[in-house]
């Protein structure tokens, strides 16, 4: 199951129809989560493991050169919980 499918299922289970992103993703889109807001929902999504090499982050791979993946709990905020950055 992909992250998009996992997130869509979690949104449906919580009755959410508007856009939802993580705190960091809203920030890259030019928004900030309002102070005091709590995540609308949380779910476990797939994340790629990284390692530091020569001061840079690189994707960690296994013996077959496949990326190492793990499940991580992510917290999502909806459009109604954010404001545009000035």
ABEGO torsion letter per residue (X at the ends): XBAAAAAAAAAAAAGBABBBBBAAAAAAAGBBBBBGBBBABBBBBBBBBBBBBGGBBBBBBBAAGBBBBBBBBBBBBBAAABBBBX
